[in-house]
């Protein structure tokens, strides 16, 4: 059987089983045809086909192992000018150059690393490999400082004093230094004449998903001379207090459960269940099956409701049409599974209690798919606990990046305590949720000060430093790609569909897509809108690269 025939056979069976994600059994199924994956990739690309079976898993680390792991020295502090400013640390990056051969003028697709080990984003950004194969491009994945192995102070990086050098500005400066160093690091060079004597550059396109997408966009704002454009997927660059953002975010979550839950009463049942949670007593929570890691106090209902909202929002965000291990272990279409739990028929007269039980079943689908979570850590909500009981889901492998999440809980909560106050980690590390109202923001601020040595959020800073959505009319060559299932799309709603210098800042919303789904390997189960979004990205990148 040739590779394409094998692919079609596997694809047909996946459709019958309702998934296209991976596993050891699926990987073993194609073990006796080891050459079909890449040949299929190129054959489908040359035919203009936008789906490729079996490429979500085992992931890019298996299909396209990094050609090289590099370490690039960057200053600990880019903005000091005394002798301490010369102290450096090694920032990790991964390179795949299998599509560029020895072409020194090949463009570089650079992924701006997120809040985790770089392997996680390499492994889950398969569409970039498809794009690079067609462009003959190199792939570069840069790791964010204070995450993975890129630690400015080594094992001592997470003390309050040393965390002071963790900021968006420092990370963007790291990436700027790396881009300036690419001619030496990768041996690449631009096809365009240099506009500055003595400054050599490569032709770089920036990419990122979620926080990485925010960084890609902000890099175009701060250092537009170093790249030719950016694709920012699921990147809420305008998500700040004072804009009723919490209400709009909650409405977006509700929309996903209403439109994709598969049950006409799902959204209403979700709202009723969350209302029941907010009014519950600790005894009622315990009766519903909520097992907190410590004693539940008078604020247990509010804490549990916040925890539940974070988990439910993550189910909406991650509503992929196939099983996925990007964050937790989720089945295909997890919102449908949650809605099945939320709409279970109950006996008359016990609706409030039943609503709580149904809600908790749906929450556990997000946070305890493995069954390994013995209790839920309500004390950690709103950065409220210095001891994180559950840093990672069971089964995570830091070097593989293909099971669970490698969210850097301490590092990200520090960022939520400084520049990104509406995005604290919630739900035992399985989600993010914006705090609601002045009282919760005040609690977050107090917890931050206690946790990180007096640090408090500065809510207005990022909007001032990088602008709000409407301010992108001043910038150029940024493609924002959002997905309607993903509630974080409200964070770019203020960006017009076409704006910027020469109309080169654009915003596209995909129907039927989940969180930066267009950056993942293509699947036969992708909605038509996701396929269209990948085509839009390729057309835009080719336009900006002049290919």
ChimeraX attribute file (.defattr): number of C-alpha atoms within 10 A of each C-alpha:
attribute: neighborCount
match mode: 1-to-1
recipient: residues
	/A:1	7
	/A:2	9
	/A:3	17
	/A:4	17
	/A:5	12
	/A:6	15
	/A:7	19
	/A:8	13
	/A:9	11
	/A:10	17
	/A:11	20
	/A:12	13
	/A:13	12
	/A:14	19
	/A:15	13
	/A:16	8
	/A:17	9
	/A:18	16
	/A:19	21
	/A:20	27
	/A:21	23
	/A:22	18
	/A:23	12
	/A:24	9
	/A:25	9
	/A:26	16
	/A:27	13
	/A:28	10
	/A:29	12
	/A:30	17
	/A:31	11
	/A:32	9
	/A:33	14
	/A:34	10
	/A:35	12
	/A:36	18
	/A:37	20
	/A:38	16
	/A:39	13
	/A:40	17
	/A:41	20
	/A:42	16
	/A:43	15
	/A:44	16
	/A:45	17
	/A:46	11
	/A:47	8
	/A:48	10
	/A:49	12
	/A:50	21
	/A:51	19
	/A:52	24
	/A:53	23
	/A:54	23
	/A:55	23
	/A:56	24
	/A:57	24
	/A:58	19
	/A:59	24
	/A:60	26
	/A:61	20
	/A:62	13
	/A:63	16
	/A:64	16
	/A:65	15
	/A:66	20
	/A:67	12
	/A:68	12
	/A:69	12
	/A:70	15
	/A:71	17
	/A:72	18
	/A:73	15
	/A:74	22
	/A:75	20
	/A:76	23
	/A:77	20
	/A:78	18
	/A:79	12
	/A:80	11
	/A:81	9
	/A:82	7
	/A:83	7
	/A:84	11
	/A:85	13
	/A:86	13
	/A:87	13
	/A:88	16
	/A:89	18
	/A:90	18
	/A:91	25
	/A:92	22
	/A:93	23
	/A:94	21
	/A:95	21
	/A:96	22
	/A:97	22
	/A:98	18
	/A:99	18
	/A:100	19
	/A:101	11
	/A:102	11
	/A:103	15
	/A:104	16
	/A:105	18
	/A:106	23
	/A:107	25
	/A:108	29
	/A:109	26
	/A:110	24
	/A:111	31
	/A:112	28
	/A:113	31
	/A:114	26
	/A:115	23
	/A:116	24
	/A:117	27
	/A:118	27
	/A:119	25
	/A:120	28
	/A:121	29
	/A:122	29
	/A:123	24
	/A:124	24
	/A:125	24
	/A:126	23
	/A:127	22
	/A:128	25
	/A:129	26
	/A:130	25
	/A:131	20
	/A:132	22
	/A:133	19
	/A:134	14
	/A:135	20
	/A:136	19
	/A:137	25
	/A:138	27
	/A:139	28
	/A:140	27
	/A:141	25
	/A:142	28
	/A:143	28
	/A:144	28
	/A:145	32
	/A:146	27
	/A:147	26
	/A:148	22
	/A:149	19
	/A:150	22
	/A:151	19
	/A:152	25
	/A:153	15
	/A:154	12
	/A:155	9
	/A:156	12
	/A:157	20
	/A:158	19
	/A:159	13
	/A:160	15
	/A:161	11
	/A:162	14
	/A:163	19
	/A:164	16
	/A:165	19
	/A:166	23
	/A:167	18
	/A:168	19
	/A:169	17
	/A:170	19
	/A:171	21
	/A:172	21
	/A:173	20
	/A:174	23
	/A:175	26
	/A:176	19
	/A:177	17
	/A:178	20
	/A:179	21
	/A:180	15
	/A:181	18
	/A:182	20
	/A:183	17
	/A:184	13
	/A:185	13
	/A:186	16
	/A:187	13
	/A:188	22
	/A:189	20
	/A:190	17
	/A:191	14
	/A:192	10
	/A:193	9
	/A:194	12
	/A:195	9
	/A:196	8
	/A:197	7
	/A:198	7
	/A:199	9
	/A:200	18
	/A:201	23
	/A:202	26
	/A:203	22
	/A:204	25
	/A:205	22
	/A:206	27
	/A:207	28
	/A:208	27
	/A:209	30
	/A:210	22
	/A:211	19
	/A:212	23
	/A:213	29
	/A:214	24
	/A:215	28
	/A:216	30
	/A:217	33
	/A:218	22
	/A:219	26
	/A:220	21
	/A:221	19
	/A:222	16
	/A:223	14
	/A:224	17
	/A:225	13
	/A:226	20
	/A:227	22
	/A:228	19
	/A:229	27
	/A:230	32
	/A:231	27
	/A:232	30
	/A:233	29
	/A:234	33
	/A:235	28
	/A:236	23
	/A:237	29
	/A:238	23
	/A:239	29
	/A:240	23
	/A:241	18
	/A:242	11
	/A:243	10
	/A:244	12
	/A:245	19
	/A:246	20
	/A:247	12
	/A:248	16
	/A:249	21
	/A:250	17
	/A:251	14
	/A:252	22
	/A:253	24
	/A:254	23
	/A:255	18
	/A:256	23
	/A:257	29
	/A:258	19
	/A:259	16
	/A:260	21
	/A:261	23
	/A:262	15
	/A:263	16
	/A:264	14
	/A:265	14
	/A:266	25
	/A:267	22
	/A:268	14
	/A:269	21
	/A:270	26
	/A:271	15
	/A:272	17
	/A:273	24
	/A:274	21
	/A:275	15
	/A:276	22
	/A:277	29
	/A:278	17
	/A:279	15
	/A:280	22
	/A:281	18
	/A:282	20
	/A:283	11
	/A:284	18
	/A:285	23
	/A:286	15
	/A:287	14
	/A:288	20
	/A:289	13
	/A:290	19
	/A:291	17
	/A:292	18
	/A:293	13
	/A:294	11
	/A:295	11
	/A:296	19
	/A:297	11
	/A:298	10
	/A:299	13
	/A:300	22
	/A:301	22
	/A:302	17
	/A:303	21
	/A:304	27
	/A:305	21
	/A:306	25
	/A:307	26
	/A:308	26
	/A:309	24
	/A:310	25
	/A:311	27
	/A:312	28
	/A:313	28
	/A:314	28
	/A:315	32
	/A:316	29
	/A:317	28
	/A:318	29
	/A:319	29
	/A:320	26
	/A:321	24
	/A:322	23
	/A:323	21
	/A:324	26
	/A:325	20
	/A:326	18
	/A:327	23
	/A:328	26
	/A:329	21
	/A:330	25
	/A:331	22
	/A:332	20
	/A:333	23
	/A:334	26
	/A:335	33
	/A:336	20
	/A:337	17
	/A:338	26
	/A:339	25
	/A:340	18
	/A:341	22
	/A:342	28
	/A:343	19
	/A:344	12
	/A:345	11
	/A:346	12
	/A:347	7
	/A:348	7
	/A:349	8
	/A:350	9
	/A:351	15
	/A:352	17
	/A:353	18
	/A:354	21
	/A:355	26
	/A:356	28
	/A:357	23
	/A:358	25
	/A:359	28
	/A:360	24
	/A:361	19
	/A:362	24
	/A:363	24
	/A:364	20
	/A:365	23
	/A:366	28
	/A:367	27
	/A:368	21
	/A:369	16
	/A:370	15
	/A:371	10
	/A:372	11
	/A:373	16
	/A:374	10
	/A:375	15
	/A:376	21
	/A:377	24
	/A:378	27
	/A:379	23
	/A:380	22
	/A:381	23
	/A:382	31
	/A:383	28
	/A:384	18
	/A:385	16
	/A:386	14
	/A:387	13
	/A:388	16
	/A:389	15
	/A:390	17
	/A:391	16
	/A:392	21
	/A:393	24
	/A:394	18
	/A:395	14
	/A:396	17
	/A:397	16
	/A:398	18
	/A:399	12
	/A:400	16
	/A:401	24
	/A:402	27
	/A:403	20
	/A:404	22
	/A:405	25
	/A:406	26
	/A:407	23
	/A:408	20
	/A:409	22
	/A:410	22
	/A:411	20
	/A:412	21
	/A:413	21
	/A:414	27
	/A:415	21
	/A:416	24
	/A:417	28
	/A:418	21
	/A:419	20
	/A:420	23
	/A:421	26
	/A:422	23
	/A:423	20
	/A:424	24
	/A:425	25
	/A:426	26
	/A:427	27
	/A:428	27
	/A:429	27
	/A:430	25
	/A:431	25
	/A:432	21
	/A:433	26
	/A:434	26
	/A:435	22
	/A:436	15
	/A:437	12
	/A:438	11
	/A:439	10
	/A:440	14
	/A:441	19
	/A:442	14
	/A:443	15
	/A:444	24
	/A:445	24
	/A:446	19
	/A:447	22
	/A:448	26
	/A:449	16
	/A:450	16
	/A:451	21
	/A:452	21
	/A:453	11
	/A:454	12
	/A:455	18
	/A:456	22
	/A:457	22
	/A:458	14
	/A:459	20
	/A:460	14
	/A:461	14
	/A:462	19
	/A:463	16
	/A:464	9
	/A:465	12
	/A:466	17
	/A:467	16
	/A:468	18
	/A:469	18
	/A:470	15
	/A:471	15
	/A:472	22
	/A:473	18
	/A:474	13
	/A:475	19
	/A:476	22
	/A:477	26
	/A:478	27
	/A:479	25
	/A:480	27
	/A:481	28
	/A:482	34
	/A:483	25
	/A:484	23
	/A:485	29
	/A:486	28
	/A:487	27
	/A:488	27
	/A:489	27
	/A:490	24
	/A:491	21
	/A:492	24
	/A:493	18
	/A:494	16
	/A:495	23
	/A:496	17
	/A:497	15
	/A:498	16
	/A:499	21
	/A:500	19
	/A:501	13
	/A:502	12
	/A:503	14
	/A:504	18
	/A:505	25
	/A:506	21
	/A:507	21
	/A:508	18
	/A:509	20
	/A:510	23
	/A:511	16
	/A:512	21
	/A:513	26
	/A:514	27
	/A:515	27
	/A:516	24
	/A:517	31
	/A:518	29
	/A:519	27
	/A:520	23
	/A:521	25
	/A:522	23
	/A:523	22
	/A:524	20
	/A:525	19
	/A:526	21
	/A:527	16
	/A:528	13
	/A:529	16
	/A:530	26
	/A:531	20
	/A:532	15
	/A:533	22
	/A:534	22
	/A:535	16
	/A:536	15
	/A:537	19
	/A:538	18
	/A:539	13
	/A:540	20
	/A:541	23
	/A:542	12
	/A:543	10
	/A:544	15
	/A:545	16
	/A:546	7
	/A:547	9
